[in-house]
């Protein structure tokens, strides 16, 4: 499996138009008193690291962002100023103005980081991979047990189709959205929220290794088998495919990062 940002430089559409308000809500939650600036910065960075807003895409308006995070607009502007200084967002005025995400290097740039953090330890890599597998395999089984139909099935099929149509530069971001969709359809809001957090960490690791065409092709075959198992209500089959999918990603990351 592999899992980064698309497109156009200017998008008048707000982030919610692509991701849906519920998905943003899992990340843009109210911060705790005392560390409002720091926690608000972390939450917006997570939105960027997850690729929930594509390159050139617009964040929610200041008033909405401040309300979601439970902070003042003064504090929010301080946060946005830091992100702008780091080259991660751009503010524009006018009818189609707002705060727009800027990935370093454009759509194919690293997922929302102007500076790469220190190399993770082997223990940190293993912890992320194991926790990710527990959540993903569990979500796959739960999602199959729900056997999505109607609008829920359409969401899953659309997310799968988007990964198949994605150019290499946008593949990881689309892959992230497919996996987030599976977590959201599991029936457990807590699982979906926890998965968003671990996926941001996983994307940090994936940004350190190259995109391999053969791996992407294999990943897509697994994606298709996974969605088919979920839609058929095959819990064991869905868990088995997801376990194999996670193992493939883990093998690549261990190989490149060991």
Secondary structure, DSSP 4 states (H G I P E B T S, - for coil): --------S---SBTHHHH-HHHHHHHSPPPPTT-HHHHHHHHHHHHHHTTSS-TTPBPPPHHHHHHHHT--HHHHHHHHHHHHHTTSEEEE-STT-EEEE--TTGGGS-SS-SS--PPPPHHHHHHHHHHHHHHHHHHHHHHHHHT--HHHHHHHHHHHHHHHH--HHHHHHHHHHHHHHHHHTTS-HHHHHHHHHHHHHHHHHHTTS---HHHHHHHHHHHHHHHHHHHTT-HHHHHHHHHHHHHHHHHHHHHHH-
